[in-house]
Amino acid sequence: MSEYEHTEHLLIQIDYLRTANRQLREYAEDAVAKIKRLEEAGDAMHWAFSHHDTGNESVANAWRKAKEAKP
C-alpha cells in the first residue's frame, strides 16, 4: 500500500469515527431529554399521590426512593 493510499484510508476512518461520535452524542442528548421527561412525570405522580387521599402513598414513597437511588 502506498503512502497516499494509507493516508486516504486513515482519512476515511477518521470521517467514519466523526460520524459515529456525532450520532452517539445525538443519542445521548435524546436519552437525557427522555430521562428528564420521565423524572418530571414521576414527580407529578409523586405529588398527586402524596397530596390526595388515594391510598397510594407507597407508590409516592417508592418513586422518592427510586429517584434518590439514581446514580
N, C-alpha and C positions, 0 to 999 in steps of 0.2 A: 504494500500500500504506500503510495507516495505521501509526501508531507502535505500536499494540497488535499488529497482525499481524506487523510487523517483529520485535518483541520475542518473540512466540510462535515465529516462525521461528528466531530465534537460540537460544532455549531448546531447541528440537528438535535443532538442530545440536550444541549442547553435550552433550545427552544421548547423541546418536549417537557423538560423539567419546569420551565417557567409557566407553561400552560397548566401542568399538573398542580403547581403551587397556587396559581390563581384560583383554580377550581376548588382546591381544598380550603382556601381562605373564604370563598363564597359559601361553601357548605358549612363551615364553622360559624360564619355570620348568621346563616339561616338557622342553625341549631341554637345559637344564643338567643335569637329572637323568639324561637318557639318555646324555649325554656322560660323566657320572661313572660310570655303569654300564659303558659301553664301555671307559673307561680302566681300570676295575678288572678287567674281563675280559682286557684286553690285558696288564695287569701280571701276572695269574695265568698267562697263557700264556707270558709272558717268563720268569717264574720257573720254570715247568715245563720249558721248552726249555733254559734255561741251567743247570739243576741235574740234568738227566738226560741220559744219553748217547743222544740221539735223532738226532743228526746234523743238527739243525735250529738250530744256533747262528746261522745267517744270519737266520732268522726272528726270533729273540730280539733280535739286533742291529738289525734293521730296525724293530722296534717301539720300541726305545730311541731310535733316531734320529728316528723319526716323532714320538714324544712330546716330544723336546727341541725339535723344529722348530715345534711348535704355537704359534700366536700368543698 
